[in-house]
Each structure stands twice: as C-alpha cells, then as structure tokens.
C-alpha cells in the first residue's frame, strides 16, 4: 500500500515537470523541491504505515542502553503525528542481568507531545507525556542489592549516560508499583500522578502537584499527594511531599538515598496520625493512638531516628506538646529526650519502647509534675506526683499493663493523703499496687515507711511505721482539729480494700489534743470493717501531762466500738492532786448523738465530786455539746450545768452552785489566797474558753480568810473582756459591815492558764466599811494579835490590781491593840489614817498601856497597894503601796514607860523605846529600847524556854526583821530557882528570816545568889555573854562562893564552924559547867561530897530544876540532891542531910545528921544530932509560906521560941 502511494506520487511529479514549459534552471529547482517533498512523504509513510520506525528506535535503544546497562527497552507500536506527537503502546523495560531477569516496567499506552523544532535543535523537551496503566516493579536480590541499573556519570559534552530531557507535563494514570524485597513485598495500587519531569546534568527533577494511590498491604489510601523532588546520583531530595490519607495528613521534606539500604533524612509534619495504621509499616511493632507530630527523621528502614513534637493520644494516654529526640532500631524505640505533658502531667526525661517481646516493654526515666496515676492505670486511684520517676513496664492495655516504679517525689498527694516527699519502689498493674519494703514518704515533719499490697477491688495488706515530728501538720485533716506534738505509730491495714481492717499502736513522748497534753502517750487500736461497720476497741494510756493546764500523772481508757455505738468502758485519770473516773456510751447513729456518762467521780485534793446515782446526759451535735442534765455532788454541795459548748469552744451554759467549798477553786485562779467558805449561786457562762462572759448572783457563807471568819459575802458579779465588776458586793458580820462596788481587771481565761491572773490595767473600786474589830490585821502585820474598836473607813481603790492606789481614810477612837507575845494590850487607841494614791499616812496613832501584869501582890500587897503603871505608845509616818502584798514602810514607833510583860514566860519590865520601821515588805525594825525595869523569873532550861528556842516559823520570810539595841543601866533582875541577881549591860537583837540572834554582855552585881542542889551561893562577880549565832544560848562566866560547914568535934552547943568555898560557873545556859578555881584547897570531889551531904531537902530554894541537875552533873553527881531526897523518902521524912566532921571526910563517927518532917499540914518537926548523946530538936508551925513559929532545944538543953519571917527583895 505504501509502495503504491509512493509510486503514484513519483509518477505524478514526473508528469507535471515534463509537461511544464520553463527554463531549465527552474526545472532543476523544481526537481530538488519535489525530491525533498518525496523524502518527507516517504518518511511519514514509513513511520505511520510501517514498523520501520519501531525497529529503528528499538535498535537504537539497544545500541545506546543495553550496551551500558542490563536493561532492554522495547516499544510495541508507534503512531500519531510525527510533527506534534506520538503514541507508543506496549512499552517494556526489562532487567537483563543473567539469572536475575524481570520486567521492571510495562506501559500500555504512552502519549508524547513535543515540538519538532525543539527536537531538531536537540532540545529534548516533551510538551506532555501521558502514561496509561503503568506497571512498575523493583526487585531485591538475595544479596540485598536492588536490581536497578546504575547510570553512568556524564562525560564531556555528551552530558550523561542518559541524555537530558524535560517533560513539561506528564500524567501517570492507573499505575501500580511493586517493590519486592527479599522478605516482603510492597504494592502501591491505583497510582494517579500529574506533574513535571526534568532530566539534566544535575539529575532528575520531579514536580507532582497532585496524586493518588492505594497501599494494598496496609490499607493505605492517599487521597491527595503533592511532591517536588530531585534525583541525583541515587539520592532523592524532596523539597516538599504533602500527603493526605486515611492514616493522617503528612508534610515531608528532605532526602532519600536510594541504595542497597535506603537512607533518608526527612522533616515530617503529621496531623491526625493514626498510630495503629502507621505501625503496620514497622515489623513486629504495634502502636496505638492518634497524634499530631512535627519533627525530623533520618536513617534507614532498620535504624532511624530524629526529633519530634508530638501532641495527641498514645496508647490511650495523653501527650501534649511533647518534644522528643528518638531512635528506632533493633525493634526498639528509644526516646533520648522527652519534654512535654505526658499522661496529662509535665514531664522531662528519657525512655524506651521495646518491641522485641510479645508484650511491648518500655522504660521511662523522668522528672514529672502533678502526675495522676489514674491517667496511667485507668481507675479511681488518683495521685499528684512531682519528682523523679523511673518506670519500667510492659503492655499497653489495662489488662496487660505491668509497671515497676522507683520514685523520688516532692510534695504531692495519693488519693486524699498529702505528702511532702516520697521515695521507693512500687509495682502497679490493673489489679493492684505493691509497695516494696522501705517505701518512704514524708509529710511536713512526718516520715514513714511501709510495704504491702493494695488491690483495687480485692484485698489490702499494708504495714508500716510512721514517725510524726509535728502533729500540728494535721490540723483540720483528721477528726481531731487541734493536735500537736510528736510520736511514732505501727499500723497494719488488712482485709478488703473497700472495707479494710485497721490495727496498730501509737506512742508519743510529747503530744497535745486540744488542751490535753501528755509526755508519754500510748494507744492501741484494732478496728474491723473500718469503712462500713467499725467494730473493735481503742485503748489509750496518757502519762505525765496536763489537761486544760491541770497536771495529771495518768489517763487510761478503753473504748469499744460497734458501728456507730461507742462504749466507754471506764476512763481513769489522775495526778497527785486529783483522780477522775467515769463510764459512758455514745450512740453515733443519730443525727443528734446522745452521750451518757455515769458512775463518774472527780477527787481533787481530797475533795470528791461524783455523779452518785445520776447520769450526765449530753447531746453531741454537729456544732458541739448540749448539756441536758449534768450535776456533780460534793458532800453537801453540788454543781449543775445546762446549755451548749461548741467545737469552736463557745459556751452558753446555765450554772447552779449549791454549798460549794470555794477554797480549792480559788487556788486554781488566785493561788496562795487562803480563803474558805461555801458558795451558792445561780449564773450564766457565755463567750469562749479564751474569753468567757460570766454572770453570778450568789453568796458565800462563813467566808474565812486564814483562821479569821469574815462573815457572809453576797452580791452580783459580772465578768467580760478581762473585767470583773460588781454593782453591790457586801461582806457583813456582827463586828463589821463592808460594801464594795466597781471593777477590777483580771484574766479568767480557761485556756490561758500560764498568764498572770491579775492584770496590770486600770481598776476602779469603791470600798466602804464600819465596825468594831479588825480581825484580819495580824494576817498582814504578824506581830499584831488583834485590833478592835469603833472604826469607819471609806476608800477609793484605783491604779491597777498589781499596783493599787488608795484614796480615803480610816478612823478609830477608843480602840485596843495587842502585840504578839506581850500580855498587856494597848488601850485607848485613837487612829487617824489617811490614804492618797499609793501612800498611807499615819497622821495620828496613839495609845496607852496600863501594865496590869506588872502589879504583883506580895504577902502584904493588900496592906501596901502599888500605883498602876501607865505607858504611852505613838506611831507616825507613812507606807507606800508597791503592789497588792508589797508595801514600802517609813514609820516611827515611840514608847514611854511602856510595860513589857511576856505572855509565854515569866519575864516582865518597863521600858522607853524609839524604833523605826522601814523598808519593803517585810520591813526592818531598828532603834533602841532602854529598860527601866526587868524581872526574869523563868527557870533556866524550862520547857517553855526550850520550846521557844526551837520554835520554827512556817514562813519565816513573812516576819519582820529586827536590828535594835536593848540597854539596862541596872534593875535588870534574874529571879528564878537558879539565880537571884541584878545585872546591867547592853545587847543587840537581830531577827533575819525568822532567826533571832543576840549579841552583848550582861554584868552581874555582887551580892546576888546562885543556887545549886538547894544551897545558896553568893555571886562574887561574873558576866552573861551572848555570842551564839545559832540560838539564844548565852555563855556563863560567874565566880560564886558559900560556907560549907563541918560538925564541931567537941562542943556543948549546937553551933558549928564553916569555911568559905569558891566555885566557878562556866559553859552555857543549856550546858553549864561548875568547878573549883585554880588555887582552891578543895578538890572537885570534896566539894561534891560537902554539897550533896549538906544539901537540905526542904530548903526554901531547894527546888530542883533542869539547870541545877546539869550543874551537879558537871561535878559528877548525876543524881544531885535527889539522892538525899530519895533516901529521906525511904525513911519516911521530908528532911535528911548529913554534915561530915571537919577534916574527916565522910566519917560517920564524927558527922552530924539532921532529919525532919510534917506532923500536920502546918506543924513541922526537926531533929539534929551527931552519932553521940544530946541531939538538937526543933518544932515549927507555919502560918503561911513566909511566916512560921519555931521552938528548939539544943544540945545544952536550952529551949528557945521565935517568930521567923522570910522576906525576899
């Protein structure tokens, strides 16, 4: 057909040229043009109507390609317009490496559009290329090589091994790509691409503005694909790759190196990436979740990594803005750095996912903030963890997940329990938490360690030890709102998790609960089914503490719990002052919980309050306590209360007092005020424990201060805002009537027990009174026994309770005051005392003392009566009030002819004195006392003197100090059974803290008498020296003498001779010593014999005294004159003494004996004789003690009658 067409064309041209008439040169040109046209037509016919072109192209491709590459390219058919474009069908590219042959490309239709001029000018530009139904396959050899040709590098001007070209527009329709690796095959189906391709010396350049594909193996459907990349020397460089698919939306740029192990370095942004689908591309890797990701990825398919920012859900856990640096290789995904919110908690650290096992494993080492475990293990166990967490685990589903945590946490919370730090190991899965031994937690000052299992819906078995450093950390976090102190607890929680059992013990060496303090607290508790139905017991043992500032030694109680019914099985509390016990029960099942207390008692300082047969009824409400019935009994008294007390310590109570002994209660609030009485009143108590408000209307019967009965106190009292006030407070008795009104500032807080009760704040009190006796004066002035007389007083008390100021006065006329230890009172006492602010002025205080005790009636007292001695007393000066019990004294006490008669001993006298009282309480008394007369008649060593010398004062600090001089020029007499002598001298008397000390010397006048064993000795000279600082026991230094007689050797009369014997008296009053002076011709033994044998048993001064017994004891005669008295009593006579002969010692033959006795009460007889004839005989008749008649017959038979008078002066 083609030959016929060519022949027809040639024949037609020959005929046309032959018939045409023209010049020859024109015909030559015509023949040339016809030849060119014929050539073109021939080429066109060969291309379109024959296989010539296909054969030639295939031969050229073989020549160009197969010579350098293991590739064969064949084209089945070429058609179309040679000038504008061609259509190629059945295009094949085969890989021809021997033994590894396969078809790399098959294209059903390939349409090419081009410009002939571009091709003619060697610009290999195709306007448009359309590829229909391409099938692309790349295979991997067993040695790992991808079976694709490697293009040669460009050489010279030939550019490259594959010529440069450009496809301005191409489309890839219904394509399919199959990548056959050694172990797997990747197939892409329904591939639709449109774009531009350029091949130049810099490589391949591809721009795809749109595309679509389906990844069959993993159900990947890309709905929109856009990309632009370059390929050079086996490296793909992506400027952009945007892909919207059912796995998510991706934007990618970077490079991929096509090699035996493809390598890539890409920047990726993914939105809504479904990890379950994405993990299909990773062998043995299963991911879950949906995230947004932006980052970089590099490596190859076996090992790659990068950085990313992830936001979304990963394995059902929240990831928010998580920045990570990661590496994947050997089926492990390592996160070298994590920073963001994971599990809804800020987290910084590193981690790892291990896909080598059936259940994926993972590790996480991080610092977290506010981590909630419920976001890791789905459940109701919430937490707030911040700190270091090292986590390992496996599995991602709730049933498969197993976690092992090692934590070092800062402040946080688990469930409802706060902690400041926690550290240790724990295992967590979807069923339980296991705390390893040594797991430690701290909350503020509290630290604990524990271990055990906690199953979410099963059982719990956790044991631990907790050390509480400061229990105030738990204020408001437990049922006890006010707790403090420290302690340790051993706790075990067991049983069902939802209804566990709780047991353990608690010990503290310092604990407070509200106002209850203990220095040794032990508690044991064992409670079953703690959540739903608590059953068990709680034992408490408080030791050494205080309850509302009242100290106790022990407080022990046992409480039994049965659901909401609590039985108080006896509570005991006590200290050295008080003991408390009670039983009771509480029904907590009701909204208003009734509390009953019965068999209760309080023993305070020996005073018992008890409920007796009553029951105290209290309603426990949400606000506090409501007392419906509460009465305690004490002897004949009782205390009742009704009203409410709230948990905030607010009160509204009605009070009733009946005959309450006030003393124990005053000791609590005003200690050291020795006041007594019985209080009855009705009142109201409101306000708070810290600031109460009190209203009282009542009385105190038999109000007593120390031992003084003050009468009846009645009136009203109000207390509020630290002010105690009264409108009318009356104290009355038969002897006085006082009225008080005003206010004083004081602290009656029930909680502030450590502060000063009386406040140094302004006060205003009006005090008025009148009566006839000051019974309490000696309580303030110990040296005054009483003060009585008609008085009137009106005083305004201002200043403060601690520093009061007084304005007013006290007046008395015709009063009487008695000083302690003096027998006679001061009478006709007139006082005018004025008070101004803090000063008390004694303007006029004068009195008289009659000295009745000085008037002694003798034998003829009725014949010669003495005039009564009167003295005077005056007090002037002032006192300044320093505080309630402190005064500053500045007083002068003057006395003239003041009689002094000691009440407890036979001591009396008359003196002038000028004394000054000055200084702070207790003041000092100084000055001088001049004795005009003194008679000391008390026997030395008498029981009274011994008792007074050894007397101890209960509180010596309250006694006034003394420092005064007592002087006597003469007329200071000692007249007792031991001595009758006159003294003169001066002594200084001190009293400091109740201890009296006397210094000084008394000189004895000669002519006095000293008695020993009934014998009278003359005092020649001597002194009594006061120098003992420990007690008033003066030293004796006396020289005494007497004539000791011997019986006459031969005499017709009864007269006898005697010789003066001198003795010394030394030692002290309590331990006298008698002896002979140096140079005496008598020995002490001889003196003893003469004194004992010649002592008359019935002599006038023969009374025995302790002092005389000690004197004889110092001579060696332990029994003294009592020896002879007992011998006389044995003979039945009153008088018996034996007088030895002169110089004969105890020679009975030369001695003289005297015996005597009473025939009647007034008739006395006496017989004297030697152991020879002619004895003396006498008979006496006593008219009284000092006057008697006497008749005698001597040895010469001479009878005498006389009237004897005994007179002492």
KOLNUTI-375426 format. One record per residue (C-alpha): x, y negated, z negated. Coordinates in steps of 0.001 Angstrom, whole numbers, plus 500000, padded with zeros to 6 digits. Example, Ala and Ser with C-alpha at 12.3 -4.5 7.8 and 13.67 -1.06 7.14 Angstrom:
2
512300504500492200/513670501060492860/
END
This chain:
1209
500000500000500000/502756497608499031/504747498538502185/501742497781504367/501266494423502744/504945493537503216/504885494704506842/501780492658507622/503345489578506078/506607490003508069/504743490585511353/502596487572510822/505617485333510185/507435486575513335/504439485923515500/503934482481514050/507561481443514593/507743482925518120/504705481136519438/505581477866517967/507428475403520180/510005473427518254/513557472592518237/515983475326517384/517215473676514215/513755473519512905/513174477122513612/516275478098511632/514942476229508601/511590477857509041/513132481267509143/515013480580505901/511862479461504093/509944482437505377/512702484719504147/512611483162500666/508861483471500520/509077487012501715/511583487748498952/509328486325496321/506333488188497563/508357491348497676/509497490864494035/505962490152492936/504658493175494680/507391495332493162/506632494056489652/502895494289489843/502255497118492173/505150499475491422/507150500877488371/510246499320489732/510419496598487083/509762499016484162/512525501271485454/514922498432485811/514129496996482362/514375500384480695/517701500938482481/518895497517481297/517805498135477706/519593501464477717/522649499765479062/522523496943476532/521186498711473375/521884502422473499/525489501787474311/525984499971470942/523157501237468730/521472504578468020/518262503175469404/516249503913472549/513710501374473780/511174502299476410/508300500397477960/505425502373479439/503856499679481676/504343496037482501/501619493941484003/500465490387484114/501629487186485701/505369487097486113/505330483356486121/503354482776482933/503396486052481015/503462489800480952/501591492557479285/503611495502478084/501978498705476955/503276501827475283/506387500169473889/508565502635471948/511676502263469822/513301505492468742/516134506048466327/518515508372468184/521193509290465676/521705513036466278/519787515152463826/518013512135462346/515856511104465281/512492509487464586/510293506826466117/510782503519464469/508182501539466431/505233502189468594/503154499369470040/500026499981472075/499975496526473661/502477493714473713/501417490476475394/504074487955476225/503543484358477284/506528482304478452/507787479585480722/509783480730483769/511837477601483650/512915478428480069/513918481874481129/515563480559484342/517611478226482169/518422481099479785/516265479719477039/514758482928475783/511651481387474453/508346483135474377/505333480943474012/503226483653472486/503631487286471549/500672489432470588/501357492862469159/498382495185469016/498282498351466874/501938498434465939/503181501423464021/506437500842462147/508333503453460231/511618503278458384/513214506405457015/515836507093454429/518420509817454997/519272512360452345/522463510489451603/520412507433450764/521021505481453984/518151503730455644/518071504854459260/518030501477460953/520566500027463415/523133497553462247/523555494673464663/526997493622465758/528411490266464956/528376487602467620/531364487453469981/532253484347471856/529651482696473996/527566485873474196/526240484721470867/525206488043469210/524873491664469929/521164490987470286/520582487883472344/518988484865470742/515323484256471332/512331482484469980/508707483402469671/506744480270469138/503589482095468204/503061485727467534/500318487841466090/500559491252464534/497198492981464675/496058496205463051/499550497148462168/500796499894459949/504151500169458201/505509503316456683/508647503344454541/509723506945454000/512214507133451153/513748510379450024/511317510812447168/508342508730448094/506567507090450973/505205503574451058/502480502858453523/501055499499454455/497894499559456490/495643497027458202/498550494676458612/497499491356460129/500182488733460669/500432485453462522/503435483285462759/506667482311464461/509959484186465029/513320482749465874/516494484755466537/519620482665466767/523198482773465759/522097482203462107/519904485266462115/516208485838462155/513714483193461093/510133484139460390/507224481876459555/503898483562458730/501163481082457878/498598483844457367/498376487552456972/496506490506455544/497496494027454543/496450497055452526/498872499127450442/497290502549450599/499080504402447811/498243501897445050/495087500333446455/496769497012447007/494689494740449209/496320491477450230/493637489115451401/495907486210452169/499605486395452947/501798483457453743/505541483567454066/508550481964455572/511907483714455507/515243484084457259/517078487314458004/520814487199458452/523332489940458091/520858492184456304/519634489535453907/516108488203453763/515890484637452475/512352483648451529/511513480011451474/508062480992450376/505892484033450046/502314483449448909/500085486407448443/496513486588447192/495447490120446430/493378492300444173/496404492649441825/496634488932441404/497945485891443150/501686485594443747/504048482891444935/507563484070445687/510812482624446985/514340483919447002/516269486549448817/516247490300449516/519341492089450648/518480494986452929/520933497706452091/521084501304451046/519806499991447658/517837496864448483/518712493992446188/516630490912445521/516847487587443780/513449486024443661/511463483340441889/507977484588441243/504791482971440079/501839485212439373/498315484284438402/495869486809437037/498329489645437492/496726492977436658/499458494986434981/497705498364435377/497905497949439182/501378496471439178/502761499363437108/501872501738439985/504902500499441825/507122501485438858/507618505224438473/506571506638435072/505630503174433862/502146502383432639/501286498813431831/498058497285430705/496690493789430626/496255490718432727/498776487927432633/499991484800434311/503685484857434919/506298482480436248/509968483263436471/512862484801438276/513615488382439164/516802489872440538/518381493277441012/517311496356442893/514422498753442579/516243500789439972/517605497990437857/516325494466437909/515649491639435568/515112487937435166/513419485208433216/509728484590432994/506998482685431248/504079484998430502/500602483977429459/497708486405429052/496795489805427635/499442492525427391/498141495888426186/495097494166424678/497382491785422752/497520488104423312/500569486482424912/500570482697425134/503276480765426919/505861483448426161/509291482652427528/511384485729428110/514627486950429562/514289490585430564/515971493522432276/514429496705433682/516473499813434268/516546503482433480/512828503288432695/513439500694430022/512230497119429960/514442495068427698/513463491589426558/516706489898425687/514814486851424564/511205486234423642/509835482847422672/506162482060422523/502902483202420999/502613486982420900/499761488636419010/498429485069418575/501482484163416496/504540482053417357/507450484445417879/511156484177418712/513315487236419216/514063490171421433/512505493508422255/512395496578424413/509855498811426163/510917502406426736/509009504332429405/511196507435429248/508776509264426963/505204510265427449/504083507591424995/505861504346425766/508130503249422973/509067499719422046/511182497654419740/510796494079418597/513294492061416571/511951488617415996/511059485707413816/507298485280413575/504970482679412173/501456483407410876/501276486920412308/497944488698411789/498257492497411683/494671492734412904/495972491420416253/498333494411416477/496246497176414918/492612496487415659/490790496410412326/489810494337409302/493227494206407635/494228490602408154/497544489058407317/499557485911407688/503208486913408101/506050484480408730/509648485531408810/511868488231410212/510192491344411656/511987494361413077/509370496542414726/509680499909416407/506810501968417705/505221503968420418/501899503972422180/499755501002423004/496237502226422457/494801502057418931/494723505843418605/498239506374419914/499977503410418375/502523504072415633/504535501189414197/507507501059411852/508218497609410482/511105496232408484/510233492739407398/511829489812405624/508927487424405237/508480483937403863/505212482573402430/502153484362403751/499119486461402956/497865490016403348/494137490436403027/493227487880400293/496518488108398413/499117485368398784/502875485854398601/505886483597398966/508222486275400304/508163489960401161/510772492419402335/510934496119403014/509782498828405323/506294499967406214/504718502290408756/501453501379410442/499110503328412672/495425503114413430/494613505129410266/496916503844407557/499760501728406277/502623503391404422/504827501180402253/508288502653401798/509753502747398268/511315499447397361/508935497299399382/509192493986397577/507023490902397501/507203487593395644/504533485035394933/505928481809393479/507504483125390250/506115486654390587/508039489548392129/507018493162392637/507986496389394300/505584499120395359/505151502074397665/502452504394398895/499728504999401469/496769502830402321/494258504410404688/491816502004406237/488801504277405790/490261507171403761/492232507262400549/494705504949398920/497671505903396769/499881502934395979/502043502480392887/504153499501391995/505865497364389403/505240493641389173/507210491035387242/505295487821386533/507650484895385971/504969482248385502/501315483213385311/500174479647385969/500730480517389635/497439482456389456/495222479691388093/491901479952389926/492909483163391708/491627485592389051/488668485806386699/490775484056384046/491090480461385160/493710479312382661/496612481693382267/500308481137381731/503424482915380599/505323485852381992/505164489647381947/505573492965383716/502971495409384960/502959499005386159/499986499563388471/498626502569390345/495798502331392864/494299505657393958/491104507233395227/489025505987398121/490253502874399855/486768501395399909/486171502262396223/489541502800394601/490594503643391039/492871501240389189/495154502184386300/498291500842384688/499727498810381885/500894495252381327/503494493867378903/504483490295378189/506765488586375709/505062485248376354/501507484937377641/498632482436377410/494974482991378268/493075479750377800/494180478794374244/495172482350373313/498939482857373167/500945485992372454/504671486632372218/504092490377372577/501127491432374709/500461494980375837/497481496018377905/496456499411379264/493637499855381759/492074502822383521/489092501985385713/487378504369388134/485467503360391294/486620499820390822/484605498323393689/481127499850393341/480737501197389817/483544500412387426/483908502987384682/486727503258382180/488472501379379421/490790498447378826/492956498388375686/494563495104374648/497206494574371994/498277490979371277/501131490429368811/502658487310367287/500801484397368786/498219481681368337/494530481444369171/493400477861369617/496508476843367625/495621479225364785/498515481692364413/497857485433364334/500044488465363865/497960490902365886/494854491027368035/493826494512369087/490755495559371004/489276498341373104/486738497530375799/484741500243377535/483286499528380956/480329501283382593/479473499435385756/478308496043384540/477710497093380945/480695496400378698/481007497729375174/483407496021372773/484487498935370631/485822496817367786/488250493954368199/490722493221365422/492760490074364998/494781488870362078/497675486972360617/498956486239357155/496115483763356738/493130485349358459/491645488583359732/488845488934362288/486906491937363462/483743492469365475/481841494858367669/479632493948370578/478328494618374051/477696492705377251/475127493514379950/476550492101383160/473830493497385411/471593490499384853/471982487020386190/471969485759382615/474169488240380786/473266488853377126/476231489237374759/475688490712371311/478253490517368512/477618492460365328/479452493848362312/481731490882362590/483737489159359923/486392486498359527/488643486442356476/490536483178356269/492886482523353353/490836484918351278/487543483291352329/485245485683354172/482742484733356837/480639487584358163/477566488246360223/476261490530357470/473198492269358902/472663489598361560/473601489851365206/475080486930367081/473175486511370349/474868484708373205/473755484373376828/476616484346379329/475620482296382363/477365481032385458/478033477794383644/479197479178380302/477792480418376989/474406479731375453/474184480495371710/470646481640370948/471340482908367440/474626482575365614/475082482461361855/478105483331359722/477952483719355951/480477482859353248/479412483624349699/476538481296349061/477332479260352167/476678479730355853/477321478131359216/474854478321362114/475056477096365697/472802476955368725/473342475403372125/475770475779375016/479503475830375712/480588475787379369/483633477305381020/484873473747381522/484903473521377688/481907471200377497/479709471532374397/476163470772373349/475662472518370028/473342472045367121/475104472776363815/473818473639360377/476079473825357317/474941475247354009/477194475014350959/480422475377352918/483620475151350905/485405472209352522/488947472860351363/490053475459353971/488657473354356783/490291470122355607/493602471968355520/493274472571359264/492754468919360147/494122466948357171/496729469183355590/498055468510352106/494830466761351087/493849468769348019/490123468129348256/487359470510347305/483613470604347407/480581472171349033/479355470737352274/475799470857353532/474705469027356664/472971469054359978/474806467845363028/475321467800366758/478517468673368619/478844467413372186/481561466453374633/484521468669375424/487031470640373429/489611467988374188/487304465050373441/484406466114371210/481482463951370087/480234464718366577/477193463565364623/476749464662360997/474244463824358301/475005465593355085/476591465682351682/479431467189349693/478529468255346196/481166468334343453/483776466610345582/487099467165343854/490494465733344577/493101467967342973/491580468551339495/489503465340339424/485785465603340060/484915462631342246/481156463251342244/478820463534345198/479689462297348670/476765461711351053/476110459817354245/476392459980358015/479437460372360216/479929459886363930/482995460801365985/483594459804369592/486581458628371648/489042459216368784/486941457071366445/485427458368363203/482762455936361976/480112455705359293/477256453325358532/476946454449354950/479167456831353055/478514456891349308/480582458523346565/478869458470343203/479318459940339757/478343458937336191/481613456975335987/481668455115339307/479853454255342493/481654453648345812/480286452566349186/482270452873352403/481394451865355947/483361451200359103/485588453236361348/489000454878361405/490963456106364422/491725459818364268/492251462770366570/489791465619366043/490520467342369366/490080471118369278/492829471614371864/495455469001370973/496398470651367710/500037469637367763/499496465884367742/499149463556364776/495600463668363478/495586460149362041/496301457723364883/498296454549364615/495408452497366027/493306449669364534/490727450534361876/488054448591360003/486695449869356691/484664448038354051/485159449611350607/483230448523347516/483040450118344101/482335449707340427/482552451895337355/484357452520334113/487093455009334950/489880455625337474/490115459391337246/492442459835340192/495119457348339179/497537459958337887/497403461651341292/499103458623342765/501031457499339636/502163460763337990/503413459035334826/499914457669334046/497499460146332463/494304458123332742/492953454622333236/489492453669332088/487481450521331602/484856448495333359/486089447605336824/484878446142340095/486576446405343467/485920445091346947/488480445861349661/488575445404353424/490879448033354933/492322447082358330/495581447801360121/495918451437361153/495446454721359267/499199455182359185/499893451536358290/496830450224356482/496327446618355402/494157445738352419/492322442546351600/490368442243348362/490852442816344689/490392444987341594/489335443516338256/489166445204334861/488534443919331349/488935445743328040/490396448816329660/492601451547328366/495589453310329945/497549456262328667/501036457146329818/502007460741330199/503880462269327183/503004459305324908/500440459920322190/499013456419321838/497179454689324731/497469451049325718/494242449311324812/492554446014325541/493863446261329095/492975443404331420/493854443625335108/493592441165337954/494952442807341125/494716441088344495/495342442644347926/496409440770351048/497138442663354251/499856445158353390/500606443770349912/499118444428346465/499742441618343943/499603442400340225/498688438900339145/497852439769335560/498089443169333916/498293443027330070/497533445432327251/498155446262323582/499361449357321722/498490449746318027/500866452627317290/498441454607315144/500676457652315343/503474455687313632/501392455193310476/502405458127308246/500768458565304896/503132459900302194/502349461210298739/501308457713297654/500124456486301092/496750455717299639/498435453531297000/500737451626299400/498953451343302809/501093450083305674/500029447381308125/499220448622311629/501991448042314088/500861446393317326/502823446139320512/502263444450323847/502660445528327449/502686443430330642/503049444306334342/503803441798337078/504993441914340690/503753443371343935/503573446522346069/503723446691349848/501841449411351752/504170451149354165/501782453968355105/498918455929353685/501030457614350995/504025455330351005/504457452115349047/507309449711348508/507407448754344808/508604445475343303/507239445447339718/508373444318336258/507189446166333149/507754444414329809/507039445702326295/507453444151322865/507221446099319584/505865448878321708/505159452004319657/506540455222321092/505079458453319774/505946461533321806/502944463779322297/504631467138322511/507382466786319882/507871465149316505/509510462051317971/508330458504317309/509666454993317328/509280451321318082/510974449548320990/511331446447323110/511920447082326808/512340445298330099/512002447693333034/512000447124336761/510128449401339192/511392449042342744/511952450885345985/509892453132348267/507721455975347025/508787457460344668/510230454285343175/513107453882340750/512679452679337162/515645450766335797/516317448397332864/516863448627329091/514979449987326094/516020448640322665/514959450900319825/513914449186316617/512980452464315003/513322456129315928/512378459247313967/513356462576315496/511701465257313374/511579468161315784/513844471088314712/516771471699316975/516153474620319337/512420474746318634/510204476437321227/508878473042322287/512330471632322999/513343474784324838/510163474716326936/510599471050327839/514280471531328646/513467474360331039/510328472777332496/510229472728336320/508024470384338284/506073471827341236/507058468936343488/509999467002341937/510105464641344896/506864463011343728/508320461977340323/509719458510339845/513455458208339459/514930456781336207/518040454817335538/517740452877332286/519678452347329018/518362453249325567/520174451445322737/519837451552318917/521911449457316512/520652451515313530/517496453046312136/517666455961314590/516958458938312362/517110462679312826/514885464178310134/514229467872310557/515043471172308924/518573470976310321/519631467421309600/518668464192307830/520929461479309170/520944457964310664/522588457208313994/523481454272316200/524640454118319787/523696453707323438/522766456283326060/521887456041329765/518965458116331012/518698459304334630/515995461286336398/516636462264340024/514255464599341903/512714465600338573/516042466478336968/516830464442333816/520436463656332931/521590461781329772/524991460166329205/526161458448325985/527285458750322324/525390458510319034/527488457750315944/526369459193312603/526302457032309462/527932458665306440/525658459861303664/523430461957305839/522550465546305185/523241468704307212/521510471961306222/522914475448306555/521319478552305025/519231476429302657/522264474481301399/522632470754301889/525934469349303211/526946465726303240/527849464277306630/531189462592306239/531412461368309791/530579462528313325/529020461981316725/526436463480319035/527777463260322597/525503463510325704/527586464744328628/525838467828330074/524650467028333611/522649470240333963/520339469883330933/519827467705327820/522102469744325500/524373467309323614/527742468187322117/528205468102318270/531282466702316552/530497466487312798/532504466787309570/530336467955306639/531054468776303000/529441470324299926/530385471631296467/530336475383296185/530067476419292526/531651479299290626/530346480782287327/532211479477284188/534498482004282667/533688481111279057/531078478536278296/528289478268275810/526232476069278100/524685476596281468/526866474058283152/529351475155285714/532009473589287869/532219473306291706/534738472283294353/534207470216297476/534428472299300628/534627470646304103/533366472232307294/533306471218310996/530251471472313259/531081471618316968/529641473220320095/526230472106321360/522708471997320016/521967475250321834/525239476917320766/526567475325317527/529871476440316007/530783475957312304/534240476381310899/536836475084308485/539017472121309326/542743472534309560/544468472464306141/541489473884304239/542455476252301390/539410478370302072/539198480823304844/536130481059307005/535310484424305333/535434482914301868/533220480050302881/530760482546304341/530643484555301055/530036481477298942/527393480066301316/525461483303301642/525619484377297987/524809480893296633/522001480025299060/518733479600297087/515958481409298798/513303478921297692/515287475696298046/513441472712299395/515391472562302642/515831476262302834/513564476782305800/515204478920308407/515463477523311931/516944478826315203/519655476204314889/520712477369311364/520723481001312480/523118480085315271/525299478160312770/525586481211310476/526097483396313490/529142481307314374/530563482210310890/529984485892311477/526898486164309228/524466487440311710/521600487583309248/522461484380307287/520364483582304244/517732486053305446/519955488783303877/519358487477300396/515697486754301079/515074490318302148/516918491589299040/514750489352296867/511571490545298548/512747494101297824/512902493243294073/509510491540294204/510815487991293525/510882484802295621/514315483540294399/517506485527294325/521088484351294632/524458485459293313/527216482978292356/530702484556292144/533166483575289434/535842481030290285/538797482647291990/537406486129291541/535839486662294907/532934488990294821/533421490275291254/530080491292289702/531511491230286178/532339487532286431/529454486497288703/526175484781287854/522755485888289140/519555483848289437/516083485249290107/512672483592290114/509082483833291270/505490482522291080/503242483842288338/500297481945289772/499880479586292709/501188476698290615/503265478439287894/506874479304288751/509488481070286564/513297481359286940/515976483418285106/519770482829285356/522430484976283706/525830486489284009/526215490145283729/526533489317279947/524345488152276992/522493484765276647/520916484197280061/519208480908281122/515419480893281504/513158478271283086/509452477832283802/507979475390286382/504435474242287054/503947472453290418/501353469712290526/501931469312294338/504744469753296822/506799466840295433/505837466753291703/506252469529289100/506721470097285302/509759472163284169/510686473827280856/514109475528280306/516051477491277744/519807477537278269/522464479898277012/522720477897273727/519025478407273105/518288474696273742/514742474117275076/514044471236277442/510817469855279076/510844467488282049/508721465890284857/510503466311288236/509734464098291296/511152464885294736/511390461800296932/512877461643300419/513939458389302065/
END
